[in-house]
Amino acid sequence: MNSLQVQNKEQDAIGTITEAHGPVVIIDCARLPPLRQALYTRFDHITYFFEVHQHLDKRHVRAITLHGTAGLSRGLAVYDAGTPLQVPVSEQCLGRLLNIFGEPLDGRAAAFATKRIPQYSCKTIAVVRSYRNNRNSGDRH
């Protein structure tokens, strides 16, 4: 299970998949989500995440799939995750290889992160530098 939080409450779909070409999907939307917004669909007990990449016209967006696309098809309902993609930020994440959802790719145990910030935020770099500086300041004795 990935760590991008999705509300379990029933919500209205913002659109449907009209085309799927490899990792790229075209979504027909009742309302256009902002660029870089996280969207998702569910199929066969699997949640697939997308990131809005481009507004094609007043009703269609091009989005990038963040998972394998096996099982995706035209007509699947798409929902708004309510936030841009967010990355985990904590002391335990430093020096780790994590995917965008915070899942470990380095074979070690999952990193516990209580804070998440948008991946495209300028704060992302500042927070990582802050953690590094705080960690290194204790080593200078």
N, C-alpha and C positions, 0 to 999 in steps of 0.2 A: 504494500500500500504506500503510495507516495504521500508526502507531507504537505502538499498544497491543499489547504483546507477548502472543502466544498460543503456548503450548507446541505443538510439532509432534508430540510423542509421542501415540500412541493413548491415549485416555482414555475412560472410560465417560460416556455422556450422563447429565446429571442430570434430563432431562425431554424433553418434546416440545411443540411448538406446538399448541394446541388451537383457538385463535381468533386472527384477525388483523383488526383494524379500523383502517385507516390506520396511524399510527405506534404504535398500542397493540397489544400481543400478550398473550395469556393463555397461560401455560406450565404444563403439568401436570408436577410435579416429584416425583421419588422422595424427595428431601430438599430442604427449603426453603433457598435461599441467603439470606444476609443482605440487608437493604435496602441499596440503592445498589451492590450487587455487579455487576460486569460479567459478562455472559453473551454467548455467541456461537453462531451456527450457520453452516454452510457449505452453499452451494448453487451449482452451476454455476461453480465456481472463484472464488466471491466469498464473503468473510467478512462477515457482518452482526452488528453489536454491539447489545446491549440493556443497559439499566440497570434493575435491579429497583426498582420504585416502590412496590409494595404487596403484602402477603400477603393473599390473599383467603380462604383457609381452610388446612387442614393440608396440602394438596397443590398448590394453585394460586397463582401469582403473576401480578401485572400488571406488565408491563415496557414501557419506552419504547424504540422502535427509534431508533438513532442514525444511520441511513442511510435511503435510499429503501427502500420495502417491496416493490417489484416482484420477483416470484419467490418471496416467502415464502408458504408454504402450511401447512395443518394437517399434522401428522405429522412435520415436520422435527425431527431431533434437536437438542437444545440442550445446550451445554457450559458449564461454569463457567470463567471466565478466571482465577480464583484471586485476584483483587484487585478493589478498587473502581476506578472510572475514575480515571485519573491524568493530570495535566497536566504538560507540560514546563516546567522552571524553569532558566533560565540567563541570562547577560548578553545573549546573542544574541536572546532572546525579548522583551526590553524594547522597547516601542514598536512591536511587531509585531501584526498581526492573524492569529491562528492559530485553527484549529478545535480541538475537544476532543482530537484525536489529535496535535496539534502540526503539522499540515500548514498551510502558508502560504495565506492567503486574500488577501494584499495584493500578489500578483504578483511578490514578491521570492523569492530562493532560499530553500530550506528552512533553518530555524534548527537548529543543532546543539545539542542539550540532553542532557547526560549524566545529569542528575538529573530524576526524576519524583516527584511527590508526589500523594496523593489529592486530588481536586478539592474535596471538602467539608471538608478538614482546616483547622483554624485556622492551621496552619503555612503554608498557601498565602499568606495575606495577609502574615504575618510575613516569609516568605522574599522576596516581591516588594518589601516595604518595605526589607529589608536590602540587596537588590541596588541599589535606588534610592539609598539613603543612601550606600552605598559608592561608587557611581558619581558622585554629586554632591559627595562630600567631596573628591575629587580636583580639582574645578573651582573650589574656593574660594581658590586661591592668589593 
